């Protein structure tokens, strides 16, 4: 756990401390003062999530968003890859919890829907030729579960959704649902190179920033940022990227736009699920 924490801290150039996640949550117009921890894709083993939440709860953290990796549950099955969203009851009740009166966190799981692939140029770019043959197209060994998308509403003005890595770049049924709901914030954990405006994540984040006007935050593991060195190019730091709606756009402040509540689109509990009618292949 300590190595992961230091990697996240180091992913923000020019500062000794990582940017507080509360800053990202405030981008959509809702000020969040609680402590929130965000981690990149696949950094937490499934078996460590409960222990991690216990440590965070002890230190007053009220929300966790982290990528989770699951070993293959049995022979012949593929590993799992998802985002775990944990919310402390304190965040809803606004009352301090002490000692044995602490309550169980609320849990939301957002599965990853699309596998990544690595071609020859990417293998060289990430210096993986010693482990992966560059003449083979490598695909992520990941179970693709039935497609669902989870929306979490916090308070009256913040609707959050997580899209894992490749899911941000896909124009499928899930993307249509996301655009129709218009979440305040889209959080995308990655295993990618530096998060620069010229790279793919920023380009696809700008699509959601333009329509429906969501703030999009991406976060990559610092180890992947370090490995991403195209031939002849210097090391470029930067593990996170935030794309905000621009003034004058439907989501920009100049247009008088306010974040849409999930309840305006859906009926039901604070956490809503959309499902496809058939499993993904």
Wavefront OBJ file of the C-alpha trace (Angstrom):
o trace
v 0.000 0.000 0.000
v 2.781 2.429 0.836
v 4.382 2.126 -2.594
v 1.045 2.849 -4.253
v 0.490 5.921 -2.127
v 3.918 7.327 -2.913
v 3.430 6.694 -6.616
v 0.187 8.636 -6.638
v 1.795 11.457 -4.693
v 4.674 11.639 -7.137
v 2.389 11.775 -10.153
v 1.785 15.495 -9.721
v 4.812 17.410 -10.981
v 5.885 20.489 -9.132
v 4.189 19.574 -5.879
v 5.038 17.349 -2.979
v 1.394 16.443 -2.363
v -1.217 15.031 -4.721
v -4.085 17.252 -5.787
v -6.965 16.585 -3.358
v -9.773 14.648 -4.961
v -12.152 17.124 -3.316
v -10.824 19.666 -5.832
v -11.954 17.427 -8.693
v -15.374 16.885 -7.134
v -15.805 20.643 -6.792
v -15.295 21.150 -10.541
v -18.937 20.410 -11.279
v -20.200 23.263 -9.109
v -20.605 21.348 -5.848
v -18.084 22.095 -3.107
v -16.979 18.919 -1.345
v -15.074 19.386 1.905
v -14.789 15.721 2.902
v -11.605 13.727 2.346
v -11.756 11.654 -0.842
v -9.097 9.203 -2.066
v -8.775 8.271 -5.743
v -6.386 5.642 -7.141
v -5.602 4.483 -10.717
v -6.727 1.374 -12.555
v -6.014 -2.072 -11.045
v -3.844 -0.797 -8.168
v -5.760 -2.554 -5.373
v -6.090 -6.319 -5.104
v -9.640 -7.462 -4.463
v -8.629 -9.006 -1.150
v -7.129 -5.727 0.130
v -10.110 -3.439 -0.405
v -11.708 -3.989 3.017
v -8.425 -3.392 4.854
v -7.832 -0.245 2.790
v -11.262 1.158 3.635
v -10.678 0.429 7.333
v -7.441 2.436 7.262
v -9.064 5.305 5.381
v -12.062 5.302 7.697
v -9.723 5.548 10.680
v -8.170 8.672 9.153
v -11.499 10.344 8.429
v -11.737 9.602 4.702
v -15.347 9.473 3.569
v -15.065 8.280 -0.039
v -12.807 5.974 -2.046
v -12.637 5.481 -5.815
v -10.035 2.946 -6.876
v -9.276 0.503 -9.629
v -9.500 -3.112 -8.443
v -7.910 -6.206 -9.924
v -9.318 -9.665 -9.278
v -7.227 -12.802 -9.845
v -8.830 -15.473 -11.984
v -11.480 -16.968 -9.661
v -10.949 -20.497 -11.011
v -9.122 -22.316 -13.824
v -10.511 -21.399 -17.206
v -11.851 -18.027 -15.994
v -10.339 -14.635 -16.706
v -9.381 -12.018 -14.085
v -11.672 -9.108 -13.263
v -11.081 -5.383 -13.639
v -13.391 -2.752 -12.165
v -13.661 0.482 -10.215
v -14.697 0.259 -6.598
v -16.596 3.249 -5.199
v -16.890 3.206 -1.425
v -18.903 5.865 0.391
v -18.919 6.254 4.157
v -22.312 6.847 5.818
v -20.731 9.945 7.344
v -20.822 11.628 3.955
v -24.603 11.347 3.871
v -25.425 11.934 7.520
v -22.777 14.593 8.173
v -22.241 13.217 11.647
v -18.887 12.054 13.057
v -18.562 8.351 13.753
v -16.617 7.159 16.725
v -15.346 3.792 17.926
v -17.623 0.802 17.501
v -20.501 2.915 16.199
v -18.931 3.135 12.733
v -21.247 1.778 10.077
v -20.468 -0.200 6.967
v -19.636 1.763 3.848
v -21.881 1.778 0.800
v -20.291 -0.085 -2.104
v -20.677 0.472 -5.846
v -18.893 -1.571 -8.505
v -18.344 -0.316 -12.042
v -16.985 -3.027 -14.323
v -14.629 -2.316 -17.179
v -16.277 -3.116 -20.512
v -13.453 -2.999 -23.063
v -10.032 -4.638 -23.037
v -6.888 -2.739 -23.913
v -4.512 -4.013 -26.578
v -0.812 -3.438 -27.210
v 0.698 -3.340 -30.691
v 4.355 -3.252 -31.676
v 4.836 0.511 -31.341
v 3.188 0.554 -27.914
v 5.307 -2.345 -26.687
v 8.437 -0.402 -27.598
v 6.993 2.824 -26.219
v 6.437 1.224 -22.804
v 9.682 -0.790 -22.984
v 7.933 -4.141 -22.654
v 9.794 -5.979 -25.400
v 11.588 -8.154 -22.847
v 8.263 -9.590 -21.677
v 5.937 -9.276 -24.710
v 6.896 -10.252 -28.257
v 6.479 -7.092 -30.364
v 5.152 -8.955 -33.417
v 2.097 -10.191 -31.510
v -1.001 -8.109 -30.797
v -1.561 -8.525 -27.068
v -5.020 -8.160 -25.492
v -5.836 -7.677 -21.842
v -6.765 -10.931 -20.097
v -9.970 -9.648 -18.522
v -13.458 -10.994 -18.015
v -16.060 -8.867 -19.789
v -19.201 -8.961 -17.680
v -22.672 -7.835 -18.700
v -22.512 -4.122 -19.394
v -23.852 -1.876 -16.670
v -23.251 1.738 -15.768
v -23.552 3.037 -12.227
v -24.466 6.646 -11.400
v -23.880 7.903 -7.878
v -25.624 11.051 -6.718
v -24.007 12.956 -3.861
v -26.086 15.739 -2.386
v -28.256 17.848 -4.628
v -25.802 18.935 -7.294
v -23.214 16.216 -7.948
v -23.765 13.140 -10.104
v -20.725 10.913 -10.551
v -19.930 8.112 -12.996
v -16.732 6.101 -13.541
v -15.503 4.878 -16.923
v -12.454 2.616 -16.775
v -9.626 3.326 -19.229
v -10.747 2.187 -22.715
v -14.410 2.732 -21.823
v -13.841 6.491 -22.047
v -12.971 6.162 -25.748
v -15.882 3.949 -26.806
v -19.042 5.188 -28.516
v -21.466 2.442 -27.489
v -24.767 2.071 -25.643
v -23.130 2.919 -22.309
v -21.690 6.139 -23.743
v -25.146 7.114 -25.004
v -26.601 6.602 -21.530
v -23.830 8.691 -19.980
v -24.478 11.530 -22.400
v -28.227 11.378 -21.831
v -27.844 11.599 -18.046
v -25.165 14.304 -18.197
v -23.175 13.535 -15.019
v -21.409 16.369 -13.258
v -18.135 14.438 -13.035
v -16.686 11.513 -14.991
v -13.739 9.814 -13.284
v -11.512 7.589 -15.426
v -8.716 5.540 -13.812
v -6.063 4.412 -16.262
v -2.915 2.408 -16.832
v -1.500 4.816 -19.363
v 1.312 7.223 -20.103
v 1.463 10.904 -19.137
v -1.909 12.622 -19.136
v -1.287 15.396 -21.650
v -3.710 17.378 -23.775
v -2.191 15.781 -26.898
v -2.947 12.216 -25.816
v -6.016 10.079 -26.423
v -7.581 10.415 -22.966
v -7.674 14.202 -23.188
v -9.213 14.079 -26.659
v -12.055 11.825 -25.556
v -12.495 13.747 -22.303
v -13.061 16.897 -24.341
v -15.974 15.174 -26.101
v -17.846 14.753 -22.817
v -16.806 18.224 -21.692
v -18.474 19.641 -24.813
v -21.557 17.402 -24.676
v -23.127 16.950 -22.160
v -20.811 19.380 -20.335
v -19.266 17.058 -17.748
v -16.001 17.628 -15.933
v -13.706 14.676 -16.706
v -10.801 13.627 -14.485
v -8.300 10.938 -15.507
v -5.642 9.393 -13.269
v -2.828 7.075 -14.344
v -0.288 5.107 -12.344
v 3.076 6.841 -12.065
v 4.875 3.610 -12.932
v 3.169 3.581 -16.334
v 3.966 7.262 -16.821
v 7.644 6.468 -16.196
v 7.664 3.548 -18.653
v 6.057 5.583 -21.435
v 9.085 6.925 -23.284
v 8.759 6.880 -27.070
v 12.122 6.499 -28.849
v 13.992 9.793 -28.908
v 11.526 11.528 -26.594
v 12.308 12.831 -23.067
v 10.440 11.717 -19.969
v 7.175 13.636 -19.525
v 5.644 13.705 -16.048
v 1.960 14.104 -15.343
v -0.262 11.353 -14.001
v -3.592 13.144 -13.985
v -5.678 15.326 -16.285
v -8.851 17.336 -15.759
v -11.052 18.543 -18.621
v -13.662 21.141 -17.681
v -16.598 22.501 -19.675
v -15.580 25.687 -21.451
v -17.482 28.968 -20.952
v -20.075 29.352 -23.660
v -20.579 25.604 -24.067
v -23.803 23.987 -22.795
v -21.878 22.934 -19.704
v -19.956 26.174 -19.285
v -20.628 28.687 -16.557
v -21.207 31.488 -19.037
v -24.371 29.800 -20.237
v -25.914 29.694 -16.791
v -25.920 25.891 -16.825
v -26.390 24.009 -13.578
v -25.568 20.319 -13.059
v -28.505 18.070 -13.797
v -29.681 15.826 -11.017
v -29.885 12.120 -11.701
v -33.422 12.176 -10.301
v -34.417 14.373 -13.245
v -33.734 11.402 -15.530
v -34.263 8.291 -13.427
v -36.541 7.134 -10.652
v -35.216 4.979 -7.864
v -32.409 5.002 -5.287
v -29.402 7.288 -5.295
v -27.382 4.652 -7.104
v -28.960 3.701 -10.421
v -27.985 1.004 -12.884
v -28.514 0.779 -16.631
v -28.098 -2.635 -18.232
v -27.806 -3.844 -21.772
v -30.310 -6.409 -22.926
v -27.643 -8.905 -23.964
v -24.184 -9.815 -22.640
v -21.127 -8.204 -24.189
v -18.835 -10.323 -26.334
l 1 2 3 4 5 6 7 8 9 10 11 12 13 14 15 16 17 18 19 20 21 22 23 24 25 26 27 28 29 30 31 32 33 34 35 36 37 38 39 40 41 42 43 44 45 46 47 48 49 50 51 52 53 54 55 56 57 58 59 60 61 62 63 64 65 66 67 68 69 70 71 72 73 74 75 76 77 78 79 80 81 82 83 84 85 86 87 88 89 90 91 92 93 94 95 96 97 98 99 100 101 102 103 104 105 106 107 108 109 110 111 112 113 114 115 116 117 118 119 120 121 122 123 124 125 126 127 128 129 130 131 132 133 134 135 136 137 138 139 140 141 142 143 144 145 146 147 148 149 150 151 152 153 154 155 156 157 158 159 160 161 162 163 164 165 166 167 168 169 170 171 172 173 174 175 176 177 178 179 180 181 182 183 184 185 186 187 188 189 190 191 192 193 194 195 196 197 198 199 200 201 202 203 204 205 206 207 208 209 210 211 212 213 214 215 216 217 218 219 220 221 222 223 224 225 226 227 228 229 230 231 232 233 234 235 236 237 238 239 240 241 242 243 244 245 246 247 248 249 250 251 252 253 254 255 256 257 258 259 260 261 262 263 264 265 266 267 268 269 270 271 272 273 274 275 276 277 278 279 280 281
